[in-house]
Amino acid sequence: MKKKARRNKMKIYGDLLSILKAEKKSADKIVLTRIQSKMNVPFDRLKSYISDLEDLKLIEDQVSLNLTQKGKQYLDEYQKILDFMERMGVANR
């Protein structure tokens, strides 16, 4: 069985911000267990990542999980990097 590559912090934060943005659009309330499932990480690690995002000012707080302007900018720039890497043939989504 092929081993899945480990994600770095940039990818983890990008994935988490993308999921939070999508969840805000589709649901009235964000459910952490659903995010945990989509991220495929243990709950304690998810809470740690959310705390990191708050410390970095990428989300407003750990309760509302709203993306800040800085968080939205991070997500936009992260997407540009992924698109570039894919065009160069060095990254799989």
Beta strands, then each sheet from edge to edge (+ up, - down):
end
